[in-house]
């Protein structure tokens, strides 16, 4: 992949792997998104879409590989870049696995309100 140093690459996901306990969720996943491209993650439940988003937004560290947004390592996103990230959820409801408090904290942080 030759996009690692390309200034038009806004998202770089390079040979990323991640496992939860003994379950391998991502294995050597590589993709890039260039400036102006529209990109979506599609797949069945359990395919790793949420894990990719969590790594890209700095909520989860990958086991191996490199994840970058606008040349910033996703494990250490600046506050300025993090404030400008946007995500679109697949439903408007609450996350069933989170408590009401954790849902409120998540949505406050994602909309720039203090939790």
C-alpha angles and dihedrals in degrees: 000000000000097000095090094098099025110122090210091062109101098174125031122183106176123184092326121177130177136173134188108215102312097339116101106214100170123027120187094325115181130180140133135205120209126211110282096018121125111223133181137181113228129178146106124291110288095025093119102258095129091044090055091050091047091052093046092050093048095248093117133029119227119235091229140353133047131287120186139170118196089346092305120123107245091223089063107031115172118243089243094055093041091054089057098049116110130191133187117213122217091235137024095227132095125281104258094208092057128075119244089256092052091047090053092047091049095050093043091053093045091053096043096252118134113253 
